[in-house]
Amino acid sequence: MPSQSAAPSSRAQRVRVGAAASQPGRLPRDSLAFSLLLAARVLAAVRAGRSLTQALAPLAGEPASARAEAQDAAYATLRRYGCGEFLLRRLLARPLPHPEAEALLLAALYRLRSRPETAYVVVDQAVTAAAELAAGAFKGLVNAVLRNYLRQREDLERAMLDDEEARHQHPAWWLQRLRRGYPDCWQQIVAIANRPPPMTLRVNQRRCRVAEYVARLHAAGLTARPIGPAGLLLADALTVDAVPGFADGLVSIQDAGAQRAAELLAPQTGQRVLDACAAPGGKTCHLLELADIDLLALDVQESRVRRIRDNLHRLCLPATVVLADCRRSSDWWDGRAFDLVLADVPCSSSGVVRRHPDIKYLRRQSDIRQFVHLQREILDGLWPLLKAGGKMLYATCSLFEEENAAQIDAFLFRQAAARRVTEERWLPREEHDGFYYALLEKAA
């Protein structure tokens, strides 16, 4: 409603775009204002192109309660893609020249919408947080925007139903692809993707039987139900530190759909196995839990290689981990063919967006073609390394056909010696995320 939209004051308009991150030294660390400001930092970083993992990293030194509150606000705001932006388009005469101030409004609007009974406190604390940005230049504007939202709330919420991106909380191009690929169930896929994910454990059966671990959970007052051969779906999510036996390597946190990879590849004792895009190491470790194998794990980034090694160390599992690009086999391959290859390729991650809601902001439609090209390079580069009679599992966490069945159809056309043994599509459900698997065999 243009006549009631707030515009930045002349002082706020002079604030430099991309101003340095705030240093909220004056705010009490246990205040909502402090948590909102931390969330604003995270949201501004993601909207500028950083991943949510990268954006959250600087919060590691903050008090646990403030960090948890900020993380909750950031995840929830990102998960509600398009909602806050729709409201700001109605409530602001023009975009703000300060990314953190705009992100603060997004976080505060999320709080107002999700906890309307705390409206007074949220507005007050958001204004307090705004005082830490740009020498307080946006205090009045933040106050005006949030109060205008409260006055116009019912009209704004009704109007939001006519905005496709805000109503479905996904980019328009993404929705278009889902409609085309899943005409009968795209709305269910979207609805699942907008909810918080379940928490699933994988029991390390080298160290503990599933029934024994369930008893340990019950002794700790926790409830879980089996999902798959080694999976347990927790009734309520926990922090990692609160998961019994996690530090001791009894369990790992891994979605039930992701656990399917090792089950399909079904390693046997003595086999030589390549995990070509291994980070963070969940599937690597699962393969090692199933059999005594000679496993080589690769990843192209040092930070991701460290995560693989950390997981192996926690679970006391042996593997060779190498920093390398799997497409450049001359840099790392010793010439000995592999019995099994896991190609868990980079992809759009459209099937795991509820765990990584920043993907809605970071992914572009043009990225899909680039992923398809990269996936093709990986498939063609790894296939010669597989023994005759060996098997390769192609895996993505994508819902888009170009990255899945169409990619494999094209590969089979290029490779006469390849045969598709099995294919599985895991659409997102309450119990698991979305995945695609194609198990390929090389002719003997």
N, C-alpha and C positions, 0 to 999 in steps of 0.2 A: 504494500500500500504506500505508493510514493510519497504522499503528503505526510506520512508518519515515519518515514525512513530516517534513520540517523546518519549524519555525515560527519566525517572526522573534523575536528576543530582545526583552525588555521595552524595552531601549534602542532597538532598531531600530523597534519599534512606535510609538515616540514621534516618529520622523522625519516631518516634514511631507510630505504627499502633494504631488507636483509640485515638489519641492525644486529650487533653482537648479542649473543645469548645473555640473558639476565643473570645476575648474581644475587639471589634472594637472601642476602645475609640477615636482614632484619625480621624475617618472618619466623614465627615459632615452627619448629620442625614437626610438631604434632597437629598443626592447623590444616583445615581444608584449603585455605589459601595457598599454603606451601605445596600441597599435593596437586592442586589445579595448575600451579605454575610449572611444576615438573611435567605434568601431562602436556601442557602447552609446548614445552620444549620438544618433547617426543613427537607430538603431532606436527609441529612445524618442520622438524627434520624429515619426517616421512613425506610430507607434502612437497618438500624440496628434492626428494629423490632417494633418500637413504632408506634402507630396509628397517623394519621395526626392531630387529635384533640389534642392529648398529645404533639405532636411536635410543634404545633402552640402556645400552652399555654404560653411558656416563652416570646413570642413576645407581650404579653398584655400591657407591660409598654412602648413599643416603640412608636414613633410618628405615628399618624394614617396613614399618607400618605406612610411612609416607610413600615408600617405593611401591608397595602393594596397591595403595589407593590410586597412585598415579598410573600404574600399569593397567589397572582395571578400567580407569577412565579412558586411557589411550586405546586399549583394545576395543572397548565398547563403541567409542566414537568412530573408529575406523571400520568396525563391523557394520555400522549404520551408514554406509557409503551413501552420499547424496543428501541425507536428511539435514544435517547441519548446514551444508552449503545452500540448500534450498531456502532454509530459514534466513540465512544471512543475505541472500539475494533480495528477500522481501524486507528485511529490517535495516539494511544499509543502503545508503544512496550510491555508494561506490565502494569497491574493495579497499581494505585497509592497507596502508603503506608499510605495515609492520607485521611480518609473518607470525611472530609469537602472540601478538595481541589478537589477531584473527583466530589463531589456534586456541587461545584462552577462551574466546567466545564459543567455539565449537565444543570444548570440554564442558563449559558451564551450561550450555544448552542441553547437552546430553544429561547432565545431572538434573536439570529442571524437568526434563521430560520423563526421566526414569524414577525420580523421587520428588514428585510435586509437593509432597507434604513438607519438604525442607526448603521451599522456595526462598523464604526470607534469608536464611542462612547462606544459601548458595549465592544469591545476588551480593550479599554483604561481603562474603569471602572472595568472590570473583573480583569485586572492586578493589579489595585489599591487595589481591594479587596483581591487579593492573597497576597499582602504585609502584610496583617494582620494575615496570617496563617503561623505557623511554622517559625516565624521570617523571612518571605519572601522567604523561600526556594523554593517555587513553582512559583514565579513570571515569570521567564523565560519560564518555561514549559507551563504555562497557555497561555502566549503570543504566543508561538510557535504552540500549539495545535489549538487555535482559528484561527490564520492566515493560518495554513495548511488547516483547514476546508474551509475557504473562497476561497483559491486557488483551492481546489478540489471539491468544493460544487456540481457542476453538476454531476460529476462522482459518488460521494458518495450518492447523492439523488437517482440516477438511481439504484445503487447497493442495496439500501435499499429496493427497490420494490421486490427483490428476497428473502428477509428475512421475513418469515411469521409473527413473533412476532412484528417486527418493522412496517410492512405494516398494520397489523390489530390492533396494539397497545394493545394486550392482550397476556397473557401467552399461550404457545402452548397447554397445557393440557386443558385449558379453552375453546380454540377454538375447540378442538376435541369434547368436550362435547356439545357445541352449535351445531356443525354440525350434531352430532348424534341425538340430541333432536329436532332440528328445521332445517331439511335439506332444506326447501324451503325459509326460511327467516333469516338464521343465519347471513348473511352479513348485513342485515338491522339492526338487533339487535346490532351487533358490531358497526356499524356506529353511531347509536343513543348513544351508551354507551361512545363513544369517544368525544361527544359534551358537552358543558356546559348544565346543567339542567335548566328547566323552573322554574319560581318562582310562586308558587300558594298559595293563601290565603284561609283560612276557616273562614267565617264570624260567629261570635258567635251570633246565632239567639236568644239567651236569652237577648241580649243587643241591637241588631240592625238587621233590615231587610236587605237582600242582596241588594235590590234596593236602600235603603237609603245609604248603604255603597258605592255603585257604584257612586252615586251622590257626595259623599264626595271625592272619588278618582278624579272624573272629576273636581271638584272645585280646587283640588291641581295640576291639569294639568297632571293627570295620566290616563292611559287607561288600561282596563281589560275586559275580556269576561268571561261569566259564564261557569263553568265546573262542573257539578253535582249540587245537591240541595243547597249546601252552599259554593261551591268553586268559586274562581275568578282567572283566569290565567292572570297575569300581562304581558303587552306588553314588559316591560323592567324591569330587576331585580333592586332591591333597597337594600340599607343597612337596617337592621332591624330598626334602629333609624329613618329612613325616611318613614317607613310605617305608614300612618295616623291611629291613634287610637290604635296602637299596645300596647303601654305602658298602655293604659286604658282598655285593655282586649276586644276590639271590634273585633279583628281578631287574628288569629294564622297563622303561616307559616306551611303548610302541603301539601304534594303532593296529587294530585287528586286521585291517586291510593290508597294511604294510607287512605284517607277519606272514602273509600268504606267499611272499616272494621266496623265502627259504623253503617253505613247504613244497612249492612247485618245482624248485630246482632239485630238491631231495638229494643232497650230497651223500656220497658213500665213502667210508673209511679208505684212506689212501689216495683219493682223487686229488688232482691238481686243479685249483679253482681260482678264477680271476674275478674280483669285484672291481669293475672298471671305473665307476663313479661313486666311491664308497662313502663319502662323508654324509652324515656324522658318524656312521659306523653301526647303526642299528641292525641292518640286514647282514653286514659283515659278521657281527657277533652272533647273530641267530644261526647263520650257516655253521659257524664253529661250534655252537652248542649242540648241533645235530649230529656231527661226525668228526672224527680225527682226520682233518684234511690239510693239505699244503695250500694255504691261501695267500694270494697276493692282492693287497688293497691299494688302489690308486686314488689320488685326487689332485686337482690342479692348483689348489690354494693352500699355503702353509697353515693358515689358521684352521682350515677344515681338516687337514692332516692331523693336527694336534688333537682335534676332537675325536678322530678315529682312535688314536693312540690312548687317549684318556679312557675311552670306553673299553678298549681291550684290557687296559691295566686294571680297571675296576672289576672286570669280570674274570680276570686271570686267564685270558685266552691268548694263544700264540698266533701271530700272523706277521707277514712282512708288509710294511707300510711304506709306500714310496710317493714322493711328491713328483707327479708327472702328468702330462696330458695323454690320456689313453689313445688318442688318435695318432700320436707320434711314437709308434711302437719301437722304432729304431733307437729311441732314447732310453728304453727301460726293459725291453723284452730280451730274454736270454736264448730264444730260439726253441725252447721246449713248449710244445703245444699243450693247451688246457683241455681237461675233460669237461669242465663246466665254465661258463662265462655269465656273469650277471651284468647286464647293461641297464642300470637304473639311471636313465638319461636325464639331462636337464630338460625341463619342460615348462609350460605355462603355470603349473601348480594349481590349475583351476579346480582340482578335486579336493584340495586341502585348504581352501581359502578361509574356512572358519577358524583354523589354527593360525593362519597367517593373513589377517585381514588387510594388511598393508598392500597385499598383491592387488587388491581392487584399485588402489591408487597408483601403483608402480607399473603395472602391466599395461601395454598398449596393443591394439589389434595388430599393428605391424610387427610386433615381437613374435607372433605365431610363425610367420614365414621363416624368421631367423632360427627359431627353435627347430623347425622341421629340417632345415638345412644342416644344422649341427647334429641332430639325431641321425640323419642319413650318413654323415661323415663317420660318426661313431660306429654305427652298424657295419658299414663297409670296411672300416679300419680294424675292427675286432674279429670279423668273421674268419679271416685267414689264420688267426691264432688258435682256432678251435680244432681239436682232433676230428678226424673222420669218425662218425658215430657219436660225437660229443653234442652237448646241448647248450644253447644260449637262451637266457630268459631276458626278453625285452620288457622293461617296466617303465611306466610313467605314473604320475599322480595328476594326470590331465583328464578332462572330460571331452576335449575337442578331437574330433575324428581325424583331422589331419596329422595329429601327433600319435595316433593310436592305430586303428585298423588300416587306415589308408597308407600310413607309413610302412606297415608290415606287408601289405599287398604289393607296394612298389618294390620293397626289398626282395620278396619272393620272385618277382618278375625278373629282377636283376641277377639273382643267385639261383641257378638251376639245381644246385646241390642242397638247397635248403627246403625243409618241410616243416609246416606248422603242425606241432603236436597237439597243442591246446591253446585256447584263447579265453580269457576271462575279463569281463567288464564289471567292476565294482562301483555301482553308483552310490553316492553319499547316502547314508542312512543314519539313524540315531546312534547306531552301534559302531559305525566305522566311516572313514572318509572315502573319497573316490579314487580308484586306481584302475589301470589297464595292464594286463599281462599277456604276453604271447611267448609261448615256449617253442623254440625252433630247434630242429635237429639237422645235423650235417650228414649227408649220405655217406655210408661206409665205403 
